[in-house]
């Protein structure tokens, strides 16, 4: 009789934490120095693990895709941005003005954490089919998230059903990582100034659509 496999919960937890440390390290390097300049060895050194450990965690393209998911969603397995507990709570807030302000701040902080990593992913997509497919899938999810958000706006009376298509398109542009990078990286705005602009833009450009 062959020995029965035994999986230690502590060992599983340690392995999961190692995976997350590798992904966080990969994300920091991809965002800071770009996809092409980041080697597997550099990721291993940054994470404090061996190169084989990084290779076991995934290929370089898969590490980039998973690092974006972990950074943006807080959980690789989360299917939708709108599923995040903080977003669900915001959408349930009975105070519409407070919900708008909270939504703008949440998006500002989310973009601050992921914008440079998304830019690295978009650059990598030009030369890697796996990354390109992930970018395309991400765009589909983003469109779905915008429809969820505009549906919430309809329920609150911020926009009408007829305005949903234009509101969703405008929302996608206003809240995009590209817009964040334009203001913060290219023009030196602080996160606070960007968040204030984002709230104002949501009120003027989206909710008045």
Secondary structure, 3 states (H helix, E strand, C coil): CCCCCCCCHHHHHHHHHHHHHHHHHHHHHHHHHCCCCCCHHHHHHHHCCCHHHHHHHCCHHHHHHHHHHHHHHCCCCCCCHHHCHHHHHHHHCCCHHHHHHHHHHHHHHHHHHHHHHHHHHHHHHCCCHHHHHHHHHHHHHHHHHHHHHHHHHHHHCCCCHHHHHHHHHHHHHHCCHHHHHHHHHHCCCCHHHHHHHHHHHHHHHHCCC
